[in-house]
Amino acid sequence: MTLQGAPRQSFYQQIGANRRRSLVLVVIVAALLALLGFAIGFGTTGSLTGGYVAIGIALIVATLLTLGSYFAGDGLVLAAARAQPVSEAQAPQLMNVVRELAMAANLPMPRVYVIQDTAPNAFATGRDPKHASVAITTGLLEKLDREELQGVMGHELSHVRNLDIRFTLLVGVLVGSIALLADFFLRFTFWGGGNTRRESNSGGGALVVIVFVLAIVLAILAPIFANLVKLAVSRQREYLADASSVELTRNPYGLQRALAKIAADKEVLEVANRATQHLYIVNPIKKFESRAAGLTSTHPPVLDRINRLRVLTGEAPLDASTGRALAGLD
């Protein structure tokens, strides 16, 4: 049923809005890294040059971390998930769906892997479309029909086409660099590294002292704030991949049903962990698991994602009980 007067939105509008939000969030994290570096450098040396040098060091650290993750990250993720390559003979429908969607997205055929686990889920990895891989659990292949599988694969290939793996890698490295810089500075300060410089500037260094105190405050709060921004980026890229999947399949209903089924499934994906959970189409760490305690969500609420897809067709939003019915639970 279509809701009268409900604003209908195209997937192009959703894609554009999510890209803009993501870019804004990345700029915020980069600016936070630069601000923290400058405050530490200026506060400990009392000179603008020291502030600029600290920014340079922060950027060098971020670059080195990026290069390491860029070239080795996908292999580590696939190994952690215990993913095994699959052939056409082993999974003909899966390979057919991936191939037709790769053609629709104008992408090279990615490497396809299967994870031997009954929990339905999937993820994509790889530094660029030429080095992309998609991994699917056996549970997903068994529990979804072809339309639902198309929705999931459209979502994962959209991550590849939108360069989401590279994008989230950049954000993750920036956040990691902020955490490393903050930790180093706090340890340096704890062992008295900033005392001598502050004392030598006591004659006219009120500004230096203020900036030094600001640097301490930033070192404590910046990693927390940066991580929240990182999670927000992850959620925006999930929304973007959902809308992009509809662009590829021209069918929002398959993905809606797939999201509902995956979220409602009670099977636990044993190979998932906190480092890789953001890659999956639905957070694989269930709320009732002990390892989920204290986690901030890397994914938007599934019901919200479904309702955003329904906006594409001008349909009324679902409530929680209708969402259960969509998953075939009622």
C-alpha positions as a printed NumPy array, in Angstrom:
array([[  0.   ,   0.   ,   0.   ],
       [  1.244,   3.478,  -0.871],
       [  1.022,   6.187,   1.731],
       [ -0.94 ,   9.188,   0.43 ],
       [  1.202,  12.298,   0.41 ],
       [  4.389,  10.428,   1.335],
       [  7.434,  12.127,  -0.211],
       [  8.88 ,   9.897,  -2.894],
       [ 12.651,  10.022,  -3.337],
       [ 14.781,   8.628,  -6.151],
       [ 17.811,   6.469,  -5.468],
       [ 19.911,   9.152,  -7.18 ],
       [ 18.793,  11.653,  -4.517],
       [ 19.624,   9.203,  -1.722],
       [ 23.017,   8.413,  -3.27 ],
       [ 23.919,  12.099,  -3.622],
       [ 22.828,  12.98 ,  -0.086],
       [ 24.771,  10.099,   1.489],
       [ 27.933,  10.91 ,  -0.463],
       [ 27.804,  14.523,   0.683],
       [ 27.322,  13.515,   4.319],
       [ 30.203,  11.034,   4.113],
       [ 32.594,  13.611,   2.679],
       [ 31.673,  16.113,   5.391],
       [ 32.403,  13.511,   8.067],
       [ 35.819,  12.693,   6.559],
       [ 36.727,  16.385,   6.465],
       [ 35.789,  16.629,  10.146],
       [ 38.083,  13.718,  11.088],
       [ 40.977,  15.102,   9.016],
       [ 40.53 ,  18.546,  10.577],
       [ 40.471,  16.981,  14.049],
       [ 43.76 ,  15.179,  13.33 ],
       [ 45.361,  18.423,  12.138],
       [ 44.026,  20.384,  15.118],
       [ 45.26 ,  17.804,  17.612],
       [ 48.682,  17.694,  15.951],
       [ 49.018,  21.476,  15.93 ],
       [ 47.879,  21.842,  19.554],
       [ 50.374,  19.207,  20.704],
       [ 53.239,  20.686,  18.688],
       [ 52.585,  24.303,  19.687],
       [ 51.772,  23.45 ,  23.301],
       [ 54.99 ,  21.472,  23.837],
       [ 57.418,  23.662,  21.86 ],
       [ 55.863,  27.106,  22.176],
       [ 56.319,  27.848,  18.481],
       [ 54.231,  27.749,  15.319],
       [ 56.961,  25.71 ,  13.656],
       [ 56.524,  23.015,  16.291],
       [ 52.806,  22.94 ,  15.554],
       [ 53.381,  22.524,  11.834],
       [ 55.999,  19.822,  12.396],
       [ 53.544,  17.889,  14.579],
       [ 50.924,  18.081,  11.813],
       [ 53.514,  16.72 ,   9.37 ],
       [ 54.388,  13.83 ,  11.695],
       [ 50.69 ,  12.982,  12.09 ],
       [ 50.242,  12.928,   8.307],
       [ 53.318,  10.725,   7.819],
       [ 52.011,   8.219,  10.386],
       [ 48.595,   8.219,   8.691],
       [ 50.207,   7.668,   5.271],
       [ 52.286,   4.7  ,   6.478],
       [ 49.293,   3.087,   8.128],
       [ 47.231,   3.643,   4.975],
       [ 49.805,   1.986,   2.716],
       [ 50.025,  -1.077,   4.948],
       [ 46.265,  -1.51 ,   5.123],
       [ 45.786,  -0.667,   1.433],
       [ 47.91 ,  -3.537,   0.128],
       [ 47.396,  -6.21 ,   2.799],
       [ 43.975,  -5.505,   4.283],
       [ 41.748,  -7.653,   2.035],
       [ 43.859, -10.796,   2.463],
       [ 43.765, -10.435,   6.241],
       [ 39.99 ,  -9.937,   6.245],
       [ 39.334, -13.002,   4.073],
       [ 41.682, -15.106,   6.201],
       [ 39.986, -13.936,   9.406],
       [ 36.594, -14.918,   7.954],
       [ 37.958, -18.325,   6.85 ],
       [ 36.569, -17.623,   3.39 ],
       [ 37.254, -20.166,   0.634],
       [ 37.097, -19.473,  -3.125],
       [ 34.071, -20.947,  -4.87 ],
       [ 33.737, -22.149,  -8.469],
       [ 30.926, -21.999, -11.019],
       [ 30.238, -25.714, -10.535],
       [ 29.937, -25.337,  -6.757],
       [ 27.55 , -22.349,  -6.748],
       [ 26.122, -21.701, -10.231],
       [ 23.284, -19.389,  -9.145],
       [ 25.566, -17.281,  -6.971],
       [ 28.15 , -16.898,  -9.735],
       [ 25.428, -16.034, -12.242],
       [ 23.956, -13.339,  -9.972],
       [ 27.385, -11.818,  -9.232],
       [ 28.32 , -11.832, -12.915],
       [ 25.118, -10.133, -14.106],
       [ 25.334,  -7.457, -11.401],
       [ 29.031,  -6.833, -12.103],
       [ 28.072,  -6.239, -15.742],
       [ 25.242,  -3.896, -14.681],
       [ 27.672,  -1.955, -12.489],
       [ 30.355,  -1.949, -15.22 ],
       [ 32.788,  -3.685, -12.872],
       [ 35.3  ,  -6.483, -13.422],
       [ 34.093,  -9.827, -12.116],
       [ 35.18 ,  -9.938,  -8.446],
       [ 36.634, -13.004,  -6.791],
       [ 33.856, -14.903,  -5.018],
       [ 34.307, -16.647,  -1.674],
       [ 32.089, -18.727,   0.567],
       [ 32.198, -18.877,   4.37 ],
       [ 31.06 , -22.181,   5.857],
       [ 28.594, -20.836,   8.404],
       [ 24.825, -21.153,   8.783],
       [ 24.384, -17.482,   9.789],
       [ 23.286, -15.508,   6.695],
       [ 25.59 , -12.596,   5.891],
       [ 27.996, -11.225,   3.282],
       [ 30.714,  -8.635,   2.8  ],
       [ 32.939,  -7.1  ,   0.123],
       [ 36.602,  -6.197,   0.394],
       [ 39.465,  -5.078,  -1.83 ],
       [ 41.337,  -1.828,  -2.451],
       [ 39.723,  -1.145,  -5.839],
       [ 37.335,  -2.781,  -8.363],
       [ 40.215,  -4.681, -10.029],
       [ 41.157,  -6.307,  -6.714],
       [ 37.686,  -6.801,  -5.234],
       [ 36.298,  -9.869,  -3.517],
       [ 32.859, -10.736,  -2.194],
       [ 32.302, -13.327,   0.526],
       [ 28.973, -14.995,   1.286],
       [ 28.051, -17.425,   4.028],
       [ 26.486, -20.772,   3.162],
       [ 23.586, -19.763,   5.4  ],
       [ 22.831, -16.794,   3.149],
       [ 22.824, -19.014,   0.056],
       [ 20.452, -21.474,   1.721],
       [ 18.   , -18.996,   3.262],
       [ 17.537, -16.342,   0.555],
       [ 15.741, -16.655,  -2.774],
       [ 17.218, -15.305,  -6.005],
       [ 15.667, -11.821,  -5.724],
       [ 16.933, -11.454,  -2.162],
       [ 20.374, -12.72 ,  -3.19 ],
       [ 20.424, -10.126,  -5.98 ],
       [ 19.649,  -7.388,  -3.452],
       [ 22.516,  -8.483,  -1.195],
       [ 25.002,  -8.863,  -4.043],
       [ 23.901,  -5.521,  -5.468],
       [ 24.656,  -3.98 ,  -2.077],
       [ 28.116,  -5.56 ,  -1.895],
       [ 29.067,  -4.673,  -5.474],
       [ 27.868,  -1.127,  -4.778],
       [ 30.441,  -0.986,  -1.968],
       [ 33.036,  -1.937,  -4.587],
       [ 31.813,   0.567,  -7.193],
       [ 31.508,   3.386,  -4.638],
       [ 35.048,   2.637,  -3.38 ],
       [ 33.62 ,   2.235,   0.108],
       [ 36.37 ,  -0.127,   1.241],
       [ 38.99 ,   2.476,   0.362],
       [ 36.857,   5.245,   1.847],
       [ 36.302,   3.522,   5.186],
       [ 39.982,   2.527,   5.208],
       [ 40.915,   6.21 ,   4.966],
       [ 38.58 ,   7.112,   7.809],
       [ 39.811,   4.198,   9.918],
       [ 43.436,   5.22 ,   9.424],
       [ 42.689,   8.845,  10.313],
       [ 40.903,   7.717,  13.48 ],
       [ 43.747,   5.338,  14.308],
       [ 46.293,   8.113,  13.782],
       [ 44.365,  10.366,  16.166],
       [ 44.348,   7.607,  18.781],
       [ 48.106,   6.952,  18.374],
       [ 48.984,  10.644,  18.511],
       [ 46.782,  11.223,  21.549],
       [ 48.175,   8.198,  23.379],
       [ 51.778,   9.217,  22.679],
       [ 51.165,  12.763,  23.867],
       [ 49.401,  11.703,  27.066],
       [ 52.224,   9.299,  27.922],
       [ 54.778,  12.   ,  27.088],
       [ 52.976,  14.449,  29.368],
       [ 52.543,  11.894,  32.163],
       [ 56.301,  11.351,  32.288],
       [ 56.923,  15.107,  32.474],
       [ 57.814,  15.688,  28.832],
       [ 55.966,  19.001,  28.676],
       [ 57.069,  20.517,  31.979],
       [ 60.437,  21.92 ,  30.934],
       [ 59.097,  23.714,  27.908],
       [ 56.211,  25.227,  29.818],
       [ 58.545,  26.45 ,  32.594],
       [ 60.879,  28.084,  30.06 ],
       [ 57.946,  29.983,  28.637],
       [ 56.569,  31.088,  32.013],
       [ 57.628,  34.691,  31.421],
       [ 55.324,  35.283,  28.49 ],
       [ 53.918,  31.923,  27.585],
       [ 50.33 ,  32.162,  28.796],
       [ 49.124,  31.27 ,  25.318],
       [ 51.43 ,  28.259,  25.226],
       [ 50.041,  27.013,  28.545],
       [ 46.471,  27.473,  27.311],
       [ 47.223,  25.554,  24.106],
       [ 49.006,  22.846,  26.084],
       [ 45.95 ,  22.375,  28.298],
       [ 43.787,  22.366,  25.158],
       [ 46.049,  19.679,  23.695],
       [ 45.512,  17.498,  26.779],
       [ 41.748,  17.934,  26.541],
       [ 41.822,  17.142,  22.816],
       [ 44.038,  14.096,  23.398],
       [ 41.403,  12.707,  25.764],
       [ 38.282,  13.61 ,  23.796],
       [ 39.445,  13.514,  20.156],
       [ 39.779,   9.693,  19.878],
       [ 36.272,   9.239,  21.292],
       [ 34.748,  11.832,  18.971],
       [ 36.72 ,  10.557,  15.966],
       [ 35.503,   7.018,  16.576],
       [ 31.898,   8.241,  16.711],
       [ 32.454,   9.992,  13.372],
       [ 33.95 ,   6.782,  11.97 ],
       [ 30.823,   4.877,  12.978],
       [ 28.658,   7.588,  11.406],
       [ 30.63 ,   7.257,   8.149],
       [ 30.113,   3.488,   8.227],
       [ 26.359,   3.943,   8.625],
       [ 26.184,   6.495,   5.792],
       [ 28.02 ,   4.131,   3.442],
       [ 25.513,   1.379,   4.274],
       [ 22.651,   3.683,   3.305],
       [ 24.544,   4.58 ,   0.135],
       [ 25.104,   0.929,  -0.804],
       [ 21.421,   0.143,  -0.212],
       [ 20.32 ,   2.91 ,  -2.585],
       [ 22.996,   1.923,  -5.119],
       [ 21.81 ,  -1.695,  -4.98 ],
       [ 18.338,  -0.575,  -6.034],
       [ 19.933,   1.387,  -8.869],
       [ 21.548,  -1.851, -10.111],
       [ 18.669,  -4.283,  -9.569],
       [ 15.748,  -1.849, -10.087],
       [ 14.049,  -3.862,  -7.362],
       [ 13.898,  -2.496,  -3.784],
       [ 11.788,  -5.394,  -2.525],
       [ 14.439,  -8.118,  -2.766],
       [ 16.866,  -6.143,  -0.627],
       [ 14.123,  -5.22 ,   1.852],
       [ 13.239,  -8.875,   2.412],
       [ 16.912,  -9.888,   2.566],
       [ 17.723,  -7.282,   5.226],
       [ 14.739,  -8.375,   7.307],
       [ 15.677, -12.063,   7.077],
       [ 19.353, -11.542,   7.884],
       [ 18.591,  -9.268,  10.85 ],
       [ 15.951, -11.608,  12.251],
       [ 18.092, -14.742,  11.969],
       [ 19.305, -15.973,  15.363],
       [ 22.358, -17.871,  14.094],
       [ 25.694, -16.527,  15.377],
       [ 28.465, -15.838,  12.84 ],
       [ 31.438, -17.235,  14.734],
       [ 34.174, -15.805,  12.49 ],
       [ 33.017, -12.195,  12.885],
       [ 34.847,  -9.882,  15.271],
       [ 34.919,  -6.222,  16.241],
       [ 37.584,  -5.42 ,  13.645],
       [ 35.569,  -6.814,  10.718],
       [ 31.947,  -6.338,  11.798],
       [ 31.555,  -3.081,   9.851],
       [ 32.2  ,  -4.9  ,   6.552],
       [ 29.119,  -7.122,   6.684],
       [ 25.772,  -6.123,   5.169],
       [ 24.115,  -6.503,   8.6  ],
       [ 26.051,  -6.339,  11.871],
       [ 27.019,  -9.994,  12.471],
       [ 27.49 ,  -9.53 ,  16.219],
       [ 24.08 , -10.024,  17.779],
       [ 22.904,  -7.928,  20.705],
       [ 22.496, -10.977,  22.933],
       [ 26.165, -12.027,  22.522],
       [ 28.674, -11.225,  25.262],
       [ 31.099,  -9.797,  22.668],
       [ 28.462,  -7.186,  21.748],
       [ 28.532,  -5.554,  25.184],
       [ 29.362,  -1.886,  25.06 ],
       [ 29.536,  -1.698,  21.278],
       [ 28.379,   1.347,  19.387],
       [ 26.551,   0.364,  16.239],
       [ 28.51 ,   0.197,  13.003],
       [ 25.267,  -0.21 ,  11.02 ],
       [ 22.032,   1.764,  10.856],
       [ 18.931,   0.064,  12.302],
       [ 17.662,  -2.45 ,   9.741],
       [ 14.107,  -1.147,  10.024],
       [ 15.359,   2.341,   9.172],
       [ 17.208,   0.964,   6.137],
       [ 14.08 ,  -0.83 ,   4.968],
       [ 11.969,   2.286,   5.401],
       [ 14.464,   4.344,   3.396],
       [ 14.092,   1.827,   0.594],
       [ 10.324,   2.143,   0.842],
       [ 10.669,   5.908,   0.341],
       [ 11.978,   5.089,  -3.137],
       [  8.556,   3.728,  -4.064],
       [  6.505,   6.151,  -1.939],
       [  5.277,   3.385,   0.371],
       [  4.312,   3.769,   4.005],
       [  7.052,   3.048,   6.568],
       [  6.92 ,  -0.212,   8.473],
       [  6.729,  -0.606,  12.219],
       [  8.584,  -3.341,  14.105],
       [  5.765,  -5.903,  13.875],
       [  5.348,  -5.432,  10.122],
       [  9.097,  -5.788,   9.761],
       [  8.866,  -9.187,  11.399],
       [  6.195, -10.158,   8.926],
       [  8.462,  -9.036,   6.07 ],
       [ 11.11 , -11.426,   7.352],
       [  8.56 , -14.251,   7.338],
       [  8.47 , -14.534,  11.114],
       [  4.716, -13.953,  11.575]])
